[in-house]
């Protein structure tokens, strides 16, 4: 694609990057075939190629975003299916992220939109605030149909429909979970913000599984939200603040007892963690540290695929001892497109004894996409209906996926139990049956308290 940025504009590193990405696009249109919003709406402006033209025009002319352009950019899920499809290797993610920041800085949204976005940014990244909001949502749920009739308030209606009671708050988990037997590795496990409120049993399963396999798991003090939720709303300063806090926390741990990896069980978080080096590349105090952290970030299935899930036969049931379930696997967009992690979850589930099937439209988004199912509820509902239909057609007993957003979205449209991949792997290797399966007990809320290893004195 030909661009016309001035030399003065190209002195700005942000615009220089945008120019390079725009020039990669060859107008081929392959991305339109795999873009969920274009598939639904058939409008070129709601395809990656169309949005690229809108972004190019905005940035080249150095003008504010307009009321005509913003809805098309807002309708982008950031599912990144287009990046998987693009034969030229265009980095659409960095371009649309830059465009969202430009919209946030130059466009004044209607009052209701501004208020709802501010509410989401002030609540979702903070677990205690989110927990209180979910409790309050129980009182407001009867008003959801009424709010849905007022177009500016539809996001509030969607919030109330999707909200569910928070999981019981257990005792504070110990900071260090020692490996069972000889230690093979030492990892940090990101706690996150929404997941510990909605489904703490996911990380409980992850910790049981990792320690069973000889991996020491540490919960690093000073962690914050990864920043993805505010980043995708164009709130760059807030996203950078979260990223810096996490880089500081993990760097302190790296320079202390050390880490072999930083593991993530919410793939939406993992995509941004792996991009911290890019996010903070212009910050002289953080660029190098952020790159080091990003290189250590892995989805938990990437890490597990290199380990022997059989473990020690004396420690519990062997792999597959009580599995054999037929599983419909939903590949989260942030995992398969954002992180390019496709094979490991499938290989692990099959090695653990499950019969695993994928729907024909596995490349298409379920409509969750961070806050998308709240801010663009009609499109999200259409994508959910399509995804649920294709998953249910597989005749499986359970749906597995690797992202809490996808779990919440899909579970709101089906009676099939929806669980995290790691919960099934934990069960197959000696852990409890996942709570959402028939007969499963909610055993994951509070972790057992193993001995806490004291830190050595400083100096």
Secondary structure by P-SEA (a helix, b strand, c coil): cbbbbcccccccaaaaaaaaaaaacccccccccccccccccccccccaaaaaaaaaaaaaaccccccccaaaaaacccccccccccccccaaaaaaaaaaaaaaacccccaaaaaaaaaaaaccccaaaaaaaaaaaaaaccaaaaaaacccaaaaaaaaaaccccccccccccccccccccccbbbbbbbccccccccaaaaaaaaaaaaaabbbbbbcccccccaaaaaaacaaaaaaaaaaaaaaaaaaaaacccccccccccaaaaaaaaacccccccccccaaaaaaaaaacccaaaaaaacccccccccccccccccccccccccccccccccccccaaaaaaaaacccccccccccccccccccccccaaaaaaaaaaaaaaaaaaacccccccccaaaaaaaaaccccccccaaaaaaaaacccccccccccccccccccccbbbbccccc
